[in-house]
Amino acid sequence: MDHAEAFVWHKHVSIKISIFSWMLLRTRLPTRSNLVDRGIIIDDAVGCLTGCGVTETSQHLFITCDFYGSLWHKVRS
């Protein structure tokens, strides 16, 4: 178990948070990019929901998206 997994599966962290964090670290969240890769939605629907024109990935949603990235920054602080 690496350092990140030890933090994710810490006994004081809620199981819901642990599962979400594990899925985020393993790029298993149901982003549009992952849903297209799995054949659940069509390629045309891969863009970010905000209409910014960027492919919706975990990194985009939590870090680089102007709307959602700033929202997560506010939640974190």
Beta strands, then each sheet from edge to edge (+ up, - down):
end
